[in-house]
Structure formats: C-alpha cells, structure tokens
Amino acid sequence: MRPIVRKISLPALSVLSSLGWLIAALPAGAQTPPPAAASPAAPAADKHAPDHPAGAPANGGKISADTIDPEKESRIVAVVNGDVISAQDVDNRRRLFALSSGLPITREVLDRLTPQVVRELIDERLRLQEVQRRKIAVTNKDIAETIANLEKRNNMPPGTLARRLASDGAEIHTLYDQTRVQLGWSRVLREQIGVADRVTQQDVDEQLRMIKAETGQMEYHVAEIFLPIDEPARAADTQRFAETVIQQLRSGAPFAVVAAQFSQSQTALQGGDLGWVRPNQLESPVAHLVTEMPVGAISNPVPVAGGLSIVTLLAKRQIGNDPATLLKIRQVFLKFSTPLDPQNPTQQQHDMLLRAKDISTNVRSCDAMAAADKAAGNPPRPDPLEVRLESVNPPELRTLLGKLSENKPSEPLVTQEGIMVVIVCAREERNLGMPSKEEIANQLSSQRIELISRQMMRDLHRHASIDQRVGGV
C-alpha cells in the first residue's frame, strides 16, 4: 500500500499532522466560550470521582479513632476542621503542577513547591467543606467538560492531561478532585450572591455608556494568576512560588493550565482569562503594567490587594475598533485506531481516507456535515462552532478557511489522530470593539463574584480549626 499522504493534496500537512482535533480547539469569536465536548478524561472521572456533592478527595478523611493509624500520624500534613490533608495529597498536587508546567520532578523542586501547595490544599478543603455543607453536587460530566475545555484552550487533543499524568506516574484523581472543588465553589458563590449584588439592566447601560465615551482609547485582553497572602509570615513563600511559576511560564508552560491549577481567583476555571478590560477596571499596579508590556509578555509578581498577581497580555485594541471575520463551521473527524505512520498506513487509516474523500465530494450543507459527523460516532454538536478567522493558527489553516466557500467542504486534512473535513456554514464581518450587553453583564457579575469569594475565604479561615504540622511531607 502506498503512503496515505500521497493519495491527496494536503495544505500544510507537516503542521496539521501534529495538531489533532485542531478545529475543536480554535478560539471562538466575540469572547464566546468554546462548547463543551466529551473527553477521554471522562471514564477516568467516573472511576475516581463518583457523582456526589463534591465529596472528600480520595486521600482525605475525617479524623476518628477508627481512621487514624498512630504509626502514620507523622504523614499528616494538616487537619482542617477534622479533615486530613496527607503527605500523599501534597505530593500528588506537587507532581501535577510540575508535570503541567515542565518542571523536573526532583526533590529540590518538589520541596520548593510544598509551602504553596499545602496552603492551596487547606483553602481547597475549606471550600470543599462549604460545598458539602450546602449539598451542591458536581457531576462527572461537569468535570470532563471543564477539563476538555482547558485542553481546547491549549490546543491539546482530548485526554492529553489524563494521559500525561498517567504516563508520568501522577495520581489522575488529583486533577478531578481539584476541578470538582473549583466547580462546586463557583456554584456556592452564585448561590451566595444576593439581590443587592446582582447586575441590573441599569448597571449594564451605565457601563455601556462609559465604554462608548472612551471609544478610540485602548483596552487590553488580560489573563491573571492570583496568589493570595492572608498572613504576612507567608509572604516570602508566596513570592518564591510566584517566581517559580513565572520562570516556567516564560519557558513555555501553558498559562491557562497553570492558572487553572494555582490561581485562587474565580477566573481560574477560564484559564485566568479576564477578558477585555480597560485600565480603570484593574488595580493600579496592574493597570500601569499592562499599558506598557508587549503582547505575550509575562509580568513579574505584582503586589495587589490580598496577594500577588501574575499577568499576561493576550492582545490590545482600540475600544470600538476591532474588525473581525467570524466563521461558523462544522467538521467531521474520522478517528484512527492507532497514530498515523505516513509511510506505513494501516488498512483502517486507508478506509478512513476514502470515507473522508467521499464526504468532501458529496456533502453540500452544514446539516449534511452534522449528520456525517454523527455517523462517524462523534458526540453531537447542536450548533456550529464560531471561530474568529484572524485568531486561527497555524497560518496555513487560517488561509484555507479564509478561501473556503460557504457550504463547500475542504479537502481531507490528515492529522496523526485522524482525518478532518471542514465546512464553512456562514461568514460575517463584525466589529468586536464594542461588547454586547450580555458580555458586559457577565464581566460585571464576575467582578462581584470575585469580591464575594475573597470575603468568604477570609470568613472561612477566621472560623476554621486548622492544625498545620511540620515535617509531614
């Protein structure tokens, strides 16, 4: 059998071959979050994290005479309102961070991470207890979709995080436990927000008036990692940890992955993304920084109220002036049973290519493409994906989508994981420089929820019984 890549003409095959599920990972236009998708992480979530009201992590437990082994008591790092944080909990979280950020897993590195990890686990246990007290449930599907979206924002094929952790000997349930608490805490805050704190139409209209008055001025797309400092005695540890994080970010660690793990802001679930903000919406030290830093830069630790902030500038634009081409697309993805060796394709890969070519030749509408995708066994997507053409990478794919006529499928695009065929359902030129009322409402709501979160954490700490032990790790 001749090599599969010679059977068709493929634009930028050398790039596309390493970017499986690329279209599913494309950034959406106009701040629209990517749609949820099933992920290979879900079965693991079923195994390690059964559906229940955000139950205790696998290595934690209530202290009682029946559960404490005196010989292992030295392995207890902290006790939070009767819940144990074990040395194994700390080690799992240290390894999770080291693996995702590219740090070598050495004793020196793990020891350097320990103080911040212990502090994060204490905060996490306080949140978990409040989630349990309110009987708020977080399902396996919720967790799988959150992890899948995190992978999409970082152009990772589905299941990458779980496979990477498993291959490096880390406990996969650590990622699920952390995600479960983040989701549960977010729901606590939305339940907590009172009528007086809710965003009204008047609030939105006033904000829109202010934005229009600033048309032509600059605004900034910012992401952050917030590291709290509740006690002055812990400031040095937090500073050292922030410097470690920054070093790894500047070495290429994905900002969104690191933010999801360690940022104590409610934006952690969105990879730290604050969206488009104006300087007067940021704390003064951060505002001064983002107006001067180049796009893509990672800041030094910035002292802010309650802790330190690490920020990155994703983009900048003039308010009211951001022309964009928005595409609505559908795709069919035909998955290979094994990774592709272009010089030695399997019979299954050859059959998938023939099927993709048939789709490319005969499909003539988005509805037909959706039916073909369903027939391929992929999870149903109720709506086409919306992507901003200018943000599509690699450039070769951006060029292909830019030239593709509506309702005309692309040629088959081969990746290591399978073959894609893409169709453009609609194309629209839009000025994204002026946010919609819905976007303004969401941003105002997020700001108020963040204030409530920090206040609630201060209250939980104030009333908690926390016994942090020395030498437990």
C-alpha positions, 0 to 999 in steps of 0.5 A: 500500500502506498503512503496515505499522504500521497493519495491527496493534496494536503495544505500544510500537512507537516503542521496539521499532522501534529495538531489533532482535533485542531478545529475543536480547539480554535478560539471562538469569536466575540469572547464566546466560550468554546462548547463543551465536548466529551473527553477521554478524561471522562471514564477516568472521572467516573472511576475516581470521582463518583457523582456526589456533592463534591465529596472528600478527595480520595486521600482525605478523611475525617479524623476518628479513632477508627481512621487514624493509624498512630504509626502514620500520624507523622504523614499528616500534613494538616487537619482542617476542621477534622479533615486530613490533608496527607503527605500523599495529597501534597505530593500528588498536587506537587507532581501535577503542577510540575508535570503541567508546567515542565518542571523536573520532578526532583526533590529540590523542586518538589520541596520548593513547591510544598509551602504553596501547595499545602496552603492551596490544599487547606483553602481547597478543603475549606471550600470543599467543606462549604460545598458539602455543607450546602449539598451542591453536587458536581457531576462527572460530566461537569468535570470532563467538560471543564477539563476538555475545555482547558485542553481546547484552550491549549490546543491539546487533543482530548485526554492529553492531561489524563494521559500525561499524568498517567504516563508520568506516574501522577495520581489522575484523581488529583486533577478531578478532585481539584476541578470538582472543588473549583466547580462546586465553589463557583456554584456556592458563590452564585448561590451566595450572591444576593439581590443587592449584588446582582447586575441590573439592566441599569448597571449594564447601560451605565457601563455601556455608556462609559465604554462608548465615551472612551471609544478610540482609547485602548483596552487590553485582553488580560489573563491573571494568576492570583496568589493570595497572602492572608498572613504576612509570615507567608509572604516570602513563600508566596513570592518564591512560588510566584517566581517559580511559576513565572520562570516556567511560564516564560519557558513555555508552560501553558498559562491557562493550565497553570492558572487553572491549577494555582490561581485562587481567583474565580477566573481560574476555571477560564484559564485566568482569562479576564477578558477585555478590560480597560485600565480603570477596571484593574488595580493600579499596579496592574493597570500601569503594567499592562499599558506598557508590556508587549503582547505575550509578555509575562509580568513579574509578581505584582503586589495587589490587594490580598496577594500577588498577581501574575499577568499576561497580555493576550492582545490590545485594541482600540475600544470600538475598533476591532474588525473581525471575520467570524466563521461558523463551521462544522467538521467531521473527524474520522478517528484512527485506531492507532497514530498515523505512520505516513509511510506505513498506513494501516488498512483502517487509516486507508478506509478512513481516507476514502470515507473522508474523500467521499464526504468532501465530494458529496456533502453540500450543507452544514446539516449534511456535515452534522449528520456525517459527523454523527455517523462517524460516532462523534458526540453531537454538536447542536450548533456550529462552532464560531471561530474568529478567522484572524485568531486561527493558527497555524497560518496555513489553516487560517488561509484555507478557511479564509478561501473556503466557500460557504457550504463547500467542504475542504479537502481531507486534512490528515492529522496523526489522530485522524482525518478532518473535513471542514465546512464553512456554514456562514461568514460575517464581518463584525466589529468586536470593539464594542461588547454586547450587553450580555458580555458586559453583564457577565464581566460585571457579575464576575467582578462581584463574584470575585469580591464575594469569594475573597470575603468568604475565604477570609470568613472561612479561615477566621472560623476554621480549626486548622492544625498545620504540622511540620515535617509531614511531607 
